[in-house]
């Protein structure tokens, strides 16, 4: 004769395995979300740095042009 099935669904055979699988799925989803966020943040940081390089180059060129007009050395 088989043992009685527990009334509590958490105590049923295979319930622990199902909980582990569910937890594993949630962990994988969280990791994918985190990695996606990190990639987006990294791209935004690089874009920000590149924009500063562009602005710095433009300012240096303007300064050199103005210094040339005034007859001074940059």
C-alpha positions in Angstrom: 0.0 0.0 0.0 1.3 3.5 -0.9 1.8 6.1 1.8 -0.9 8.8 1.9 -0.3 12.0 -0.1 0.2 15.0 2.1 -2.5 17.6 2.1 0.0 20.5 1.9 1.0 20.9 -1.8 4.5 22.0 -0.7 5.1 18.6 0.9 4.0 16.5 -2.2 6.7 14.4 -3.9 8.4 16.5 -6.6 7.4 19.9 -5.0 11.0 20.7 -3.9 12.2 20.0 -7.5 9.5 22.3 -8.9 10.5 25.0 -6.5 14.1 24.6 -7.4 13.3 24.8 -11.1 11.1 27.9 -10.5 13.9 29.6 -8.5 16.4 28.7 -11.2 14.2 30.3 -13.8 13.8 33.5 -11.8 17.5 33.7 -11.2 18.2 33.3 -14.9 15.7 36.0 -15.8 17.2 38.3 -13.2 20.7 37.7 -14.5 19.6 38.4 -18.1 17.9 41.6 -17.0 21.0 42.7 -15.0 23.4 41.9 -17.9 21.1 43.9 -20.2 21.1 46.8 -17.9 24.9 46.7 -17.5 25.3 46.7 -21.3 23.0 49.7 -21.7 24.8 51.6 -19.0 28.2 50.8 -20.5 27.0 52.0 -23.9 25.6 55.2 -22.4 28.9 55.8 -20.6 30.9 55.4 -23.8 28.6 57.7 -25.7 28.9 60.3 -22.9 32.7 60.1 -23.1 32.7 60.3 -26.9 30.5 63.4 -26.7 33.0 65.1 -24.3 35.9 64.2 -26.7 34.0 65.9 -29.6 33.2 69.0 -27.5 36.8 69.2 -26.2 38.2 69.0 -29.8 35.8 71.7 -31.0 36.7 74.0 -28.1 40.4 73.5 -28.7 40.0 74.3 -32.4 38.0 77.5 -31.5 40.6 78.5 -29.0 43.4 78.0 -31.5 41.4 80.0 -34.2 40.8 82.9 -31.7 44.4 82.9 -30.6 45.5 83.0 -34.2 43.3 86.1 -34.8 44.8 87.8 -31.8 48.3 87.0 -32.9 49.0 85.0 -29.7 50.4 81.5 -29.5 47.9 78.9 -28.3 
